[in-house]
Amino acid sequence: MIRFVARRLMWTIPTLFLITFLVFIAIRIGTDPVQSYLRINPRASQKKIEQYKQTNGLTGNIVSQYFNWLHHFVTFNWGRSIKGSRPVWPELKAAMANTLVLGTLATAVGLVFGLAIGILSAMRPRSLFDQTSTTTAFVGISIPPYVSAILLQLFFAITLTRWLGLSKPLLPTSGIYPPGHKGFDLRLRLKYLILPITVVAIQVIAVYSRYMRASLLEVKNSDYLRTARAKGVSERRILVRHALRNALIPIVTVAAIDIGGIIGGLIITERIFENKGMGDFFLTAYTNGDFPQLMPWMVFVVLAVILANLLADVLYAVLDPRIRLD
Amino acid sequence: MTEIDPNPDLDTTEVHGADIAQAIEANTDADLTGLSLRDESEGVGGESLSPFRLALRHYRRNTLAMIALVVLLLIVLACLFPSIPARYGEAQRLPKTGSTFIHAPPSAKAWFGTDDLNRDLYSRVFYGGRVSIMIGIAVAIIACTVGTIVGALAGYLGGLLDDILMRITDIFLAFPILVSLLVLRNVLAEISFIKAIMGDKTSIRFMVLLLSAVGWMAVARIVRGVVLSLKEREFVEASRSVGASGPRIMFRHLIPNALGPIMVALSLSVVGAILAESTLSFFGYGPSPGEGRTTWGLLIAQSKSGVLSGYWWLVVFPCALLVITIVAINFVGDGLRDAFDPKSDMSRA
């Protein structure tokens, strides 16, 4: 197992090289860094432009530019954003922290509800509960995150306030803290997180309740459950020890691989609720054509996806004794 | 977004087996081309139904899928001929309604209210649907054609082509689809010979080709999987042993047997394209606004500024129509999958 993980981690390095190279080329072709610098800073002097080119290694041909960038990246010389000339790393770090909080909480909430609904559905297939939840999940999958986000925003910011005759909205609909707030306040933080979490969790619940239902139904028809039942194992024990354990194996791996989808949902949600995370960071950088900000962002996303895939493989082997990694 | 597969329990490698391939062999291409147009009554009582008439009969028994199909057809017809349901022109500004010049709430004069230029939202929703649905259909056709050909070739020939296909799709699937689309959008707009084909970044043609450029990959992977599992089957081997050529095996056996999954992929592609277009438009990277270029995504994007002012109708109606359409297509796709899957009755019990 350790050897497998070590080997896979070693493979991560060439993969990262290759993907970052392709992404570098794509971004260099798509957004000319010097032009977007001039668009943001129209009155930049020739000296400033030269300085910008030098600090970001934008000299020579495109391959040597990549290695210049790589050198700067590895030596932690990350440069400054082209808009406002702010250092990249502190903002990226803050964005990552915010996204991690939102993403983890939303995924956890979504998984708990989604798996519970899926299990209840599969226990009584074709019951009223099953049919309602399956149909609801289907509708949930069909609602794009920005639609649920904007509808929730409308409902909490305007509709509910009017109905209840409140002086201010029941739940805040944008930001992380109220304007001017300083320091950490758990209660406020959570209050501001409720709506973004709901939006992301809706997607997770809809997807995973269906996965769980399908997976458990498949296990329920398996021979080993019939054997267990024939041996006189109680229904409760069959469900918990035999059926659930096996049904969860595919779910866990899917969940680990699905990180790209969750990041995608987060980008949209963060932008609408002005939650300054990785998604918001990316969209702002993309709009500005902010080359110094875009590349590190890409590296972290690629790294997250690669590690999640590795985690999926490891979990698969840990959970399923039939699979050996070495 | 399209990262989410609405049919997680869909086993895309499910195939019907040799008997169906033989039935197709016997029934000639007429059954393949006219599969949805055929009257069911022809087959009733007949001892050998073609798989597609069988699927059709299966589909008709599925009440939910039939309702979804009717709803979908109504929406599509209304949107493809928007001048019939619409009460005003797409860009027509209404005279003063009630007490407000703009942002009039729903009334008898403007059923869904009016926007910031006092245009009738009810009419605009259909004009928006026309472009959104046409983008969805165009992308699905291009993506499924390219995806089927590439996927079938990669699965059948294997080797280098297969490796290249898998690596390219791996890289794209590693990123959230919104990120892939945005980065690719800039790249394609900068390369001059591609720009000549795809047109300006803000044109509808560019949007269709951009979404197709990403959309074919999912289809190719599905078809590749089906072909991989089919090509070792006895009926393909039998066909090969009597001297059938590669293309014949491909077009007579492999692709027809993959039609079920391909049709499901087609419905997923339409959904994916409509959602991706509306997401890009929502963030301001869609086709530029103008007469004949209104999309649902644009309508929802324009409603953003009205949310905090309480112009709820601007948000609710376009969102509702978009979601109803997506739900209907998903239900139709689900029904298709069940209809083409001979095991579906058991596995979904």
Interface residues (C-beta under 8 A of the other chain):
Chain A: I19 L22 V23 A26 I27 I29 G30 T31 D32 P125 R126 T135 F138 V139 I141 S142 I143 P144 P145 Y146 V147 I150 L151 Q153 L154 A157 I158 T159 R162 Q203 A206 V207 R210 Y211 R213 A214 L217 E218 V254 D258 G260 G261 I263 G264 G265 I267 I268 R271 F282 L283 Y286 V301 V302 V305 I306
Chain B: M1 E3 I4 D5 P6 P8 D9 L64 I171 L173 A174 F175 P176 I177 L178 V179 L182 V183 L184 R185 N186 V187 A189 E190 I191 V271 L275 S278 T279 F282 F283 I300 S303 K304 V307 L308 G310 W312 V315 V316 C319 L322 V323 I326 V327 N330 F331 D334 S347 R348 A349
